[in-house]
Amino acid sequence: MVSMAAVEPMAHIYSDYPMADIEPVLQKDSFTDEDYWLLYLQTGLGKPAVDEIKELYDDWDEHLLRYQQNFFKKIGIICEKNSPISREESIIDESGNYISGTDMAPIHEGDILITKSSHTYGWRNGHAALVVDVGKGETLESVVLGQNSSIQHISKWTNYPNFMLLRPKGATYEEMKQIAITALELLHDIPYDLTVGIFGPKSADKDKIKGTHCSHLIWQAYRYYGYDLDSDGGLIVTPKDIANSPALEVVQVYGVDPRNIWP
């Protein structure tokens, strides 16, 4: 109980800097690196998201202003059990209803979602997901011990009080889509196994996968295509390891410090 109480205040990190007026930047025809950095600190949107929103919407500036409002907005949080040993936080309104804290940036198959909102005995082990079908809003996730990996809906991710949307640097959308297809073929309906890498090989041949867990699922899918997203190279890959991978770029963050997304 003490360890849980100690870790729960970290569910949503509010900025230690004030909301700034970004409208002068939004009036520019093009952005400098400094402009992109300011927008990132103020909205949680990385350069890929800012550029894509500008392409998709005529009123893209209004979209960015809404992201900014959501990034600084105060939220209500509830923490509930999601397994016999772990708990998970969600955003709620004044009536206790589950709500979204912000909008998700434009997503693509192969995008990676990470949250710190899951914790066990004071350890923020977090959770991870792979976007596999943008049209249906579907992710592939190994959710909890005792359940096989399954298709989930992406809508739950904006209900977390923190999340990170990440993308491999230099990868094409077609390559990412192929990685998502491979994940669906090989890593769907696989038993949850937290010991992958300890009592068995960390990376398995495509026809020898016996178990996985949330972050291993993502690591393994990308490993088949030559990517190693484990930032510390340990036996077990965790959501934090993936969040800190130098092979990934930030598309969007929410409820974390954009300058250091998972210390």
Protein Blocks (a to p, Z undefined) as FASTA:
>chain_A
ZZmmmmmmmmpccdfbdcddfklmmmpmbdcfklmmmmmmmnopafklmmmmmmmpmklm
mmmmmmmmmmmpccddddddfbfkbccdddddfkopacdfbdcddddehiacddfkbcee
hiagbpadddfbfknopacddfbghiacddddfklmmmpcbdcddddehiafklmmmmmm
mmmmmmgoiacdfkgojlpcfbdcfklcfbdcfklmmmmmmmmnopafbfnopabdcfkl
mmmpckbccfbdehiafklmbZZ
